[in-house]
Amino acid sequence: MNAPTPNLSELNQPLLFEMIRSFTTLAETLNLSHAVTQLNSTRQTVRRHISQLEAMRGEELFRTKDRRYELTEAGEAALPEARELLMHARVWSRGQTGVRGALQYLQAQEGDWVFYQQQRPLGDIWRDESVLLRETYRAWVMASGEIESSHLSHVRPYLMVYRNSDSGWICVEFGNCSAYVNWFGQDYARSSIGRPIARLPAGEEFGRMLDQSFLDIETTQMARLDHVYTRMPQRSDQKQATMAYQRLMMAGFFPDRSPAVMTLVVPTINVKIAALDEVQRAAMTNINQPDFDPVDAKFERMATMPT
């Protein structure tokens, strides 16, 4: 019996990563010479990669006009996912991302800075000791994601609100009672409004790590719960401080219906992150809980009323 003939995609799989790199680099530069320089490659190789990728996908990704490259409609549609594939491949190859129990984890360490993020089931909210966590989730559901809804008014001082922009995700509002204000102070928080996440105190790498979570929330219009452990400069003294917290992310809408992401950060020593060692866990001390009065938890009271 004759062996089956491998299809084109199977033949090119060993080169797929390099083909995607050529595609994304040329898409960013729209100049073959510049792309070749960035890739440390040759014109023939980049052209071949593009041709192979187009043959695999069965569609043209570029057109040339006056010797300049332009993305086709198919190329524009393919570019975001191609960039995402490269990002995940790089992070995965360094052992910084993976899946545990069908939920994402991220981890990284550079010098004194460390960052661990473990996605948790949303059902953990109902078993958690934090009334604020449960109240905020219930309020978000009642508000249908509307940021200005009266259902969110009593928990909004604890929230941070983000908007997607050409510069990436930027924070447009820090609640006066939010963990960020508690950590860095009101003045620093106000000066951070409008900055891309990558420029916030945690640094650019932290911003890139967070970006995919924000995109997931914006796309799915759902909520997500993460446990996070990190070390970052606190206030203006630049000394590294340990921070461990739960982060509830919720899709939202501004009054003009443009999308937003709201986050609630609840500091806790009870983060469930398997990768933490005993030394790191021992550093989680003196973590201040938000000053939320359970009396104000109107949805919590409704849920616990006898029927």
Secondary structure in CASP SS format (residue, H / E / C, confidence):
PFRMAT SS
TARGET T0000
AUTHOR 0000-0000-0000
METHOD secondary structure of the structure
MODEL  1
M C 1.00
N C 1.00
A C 1.00
P C 1.00
T C 1.00
P C 1.00
N C 1.00
L H 1.00
S H 1.00
E H 1.00
L H 1.00
N H 1.00
Q H 1.00
P H 1.00
L H 1.00
L H 1.00
F H 1.00
E H 1.00
M H 1.00
I H 1.00
R H 1.00
S H 1.00
F H 1.00
T H 1.00
T H 1.00
L H 1.00
A H 1.00
E H 1.00
T H 1.00
L C 1.00
N C 1.00
L H 1.00
S H 1.00
H H 1.00
A H 1.00
V H 1.00
T H 1.00
Q H 1.00
L H 1.00
N C 1.00
S C 1.00
T C 1.00
R H 1.00
Q H 1.00
T H 1.00
V H 1.00
R H 1.00
R H 1.00
H H 1.00
I H 1.00
S H 1.00
Q H 1.00
L H 1.00
E H 1.00
A H 1.00
M H 1.00
R H 1.00
G C 1.00
E C 1.00
E C 1.00
L C 1.00
F E 1.00
R E 1.00
T E 1.00
K E 1.00
D C 1.00
R C 1.00
R E 1.00
Y E 1.00
E E 1.00
L E 1.00
T C 1.00
E H 1.00
A H 1.00
G H 1.00
E H 1.00
A H 1.00
A H 1.00
L H 1.00
P H 1.00
E H 1.00
A H 1.00
R H 1.00
E H 1.00
L H 1.00
L H 1.00
M H 1.00
H H 1.00
A H 1.00
R H 1.00
V H 1.00
W H 1.00
S H 1.00
R C 1.00
G C 1.00
Q C 1.00
T E 1.00
G E 1.00
V E 1.00
R E 1.00
G C 1.00
A C 1.00
L E 1.00
Q E 1.00
Y E 1.00
L E 1.00
Q E 1.00
A E 1.00
Q E 1.00
E E 1.00
G C 1.00
D C 1.00
W E 1.00
V E 1.00
F E 1.00
Y E 1.00
Q E 1.00
Q E 1.00
Q E 1.00
R E 1.00
P C 1.00
L C 1.00
G C 1.00
D H 1.00
I H 1.00
W H 1.00
R H 1.00
D C 1.00
E C 1.00
S C 1.00
V H 1.00
L H 1.00
L H 1.00
R H 1.00
E H 1.00
T H 1.00
Y H 1.00
R H 1.00
A H 1.00
W H 1.00
V H 1.00
M H 1.00
A H 1.00
S C 1.00
G C 1.00
E E 1.00
I C 1.00
E C 1.00
S C 1.00
S H 1.00
H H 1.00
L H 1.00
S C 1.00
H C 1.00
V C 1.00
R H 1.00
P H 1.00
Y H 1.00
L E 1.00
M E 1.00
V E 1.00
Y E 1.00
R E 1.00
N E 1.00
S E 1.00
D C 1.00
S C 1.00
G E 1.00
W E 1.00
I E 1.00
C E 1.00
V E 1.00
E E 1.00
F E 1.00
G C 1.00
N C 1.00
C C 1.00
S C 1.00
A H 1.00
Y H 1.00
V H 1.00
N H 1.00
W H 1.00
F H 1.00
G C 1.00
Q H 1.00
D H 1.00
Y H 1.00
A H 1.00
R H 1.00
S H 1.00
S H 1.00
I C 1.00
G C 1.00
R C 1.00
P E 1.00
I H 1.00
A H 1.00
R H 1.00
L C 1.00
P C 1.00
A C 1.00
G C 1.00
E H 1.00
E H 1.00
F H 1.00
G H 1.00
R H 1.00
M H 1.00
L H 1.00
D H 1.00
Q H 1.00
S H 1.00
F H 1.00
L H 1.00
D H 1.00
I H 1.00
E H 1.00
T H 1.00
T H 1.00
Q C 1.00
M C 1.00
A E 1.00
R E 1.00
L E 1.00
D E 1.00
H E 1.00
V E 1.00
Y E 1.00
T E 1.00
R E 1.00
M E 1.00
P E 1.00
Q C 1.00
R C 1.00
S C 1.00
D C 1.00
Q C 1.00
K C 1.00
Q E 1.00
A E 1.00
T E 1.00
M E 1.00
A E 1.00
Y E 1.00
Q E 1.00
R E 1.00
L E 1.00
M E 1.00
M E 1.00
A E 1.00
G E 1.00
F E 1.00
F C 1.00
P C 1.00
D C 1.00
R C 1.00
S C 1.00
P E 1.00
A E 1.00
V E 1.00
M E 1.00
T E 1.00
L E 1.00
V E 1.00
V E 1.00
P E 1.00
T C 1.00
I C 1.00
N C 1.00
V C 1.00
K C 1.00
I C 1.00
A C 1.00
A C 1.00
L C 1.00
D C 1.00
E H 1.00
V H 1.00
Q H 1.00
R H 1.00
A H 1.00
A C 1.00
M C 1.00
T C 1.00
N C 1.00
I C 1.00
N C 1.00
Q C 1.00
P C 1.00
D C 1.00
F C 1.00
D C 1.00
P H 1.00
V H 1.00
D H 1.00
A C 1.00
K H 1.00
F H 1.00
E H 1.00
R H 1.00
M H 1.00
A H 1.00
T H 1.00
M C 1.00
P C 1.00
T C 1.00
END
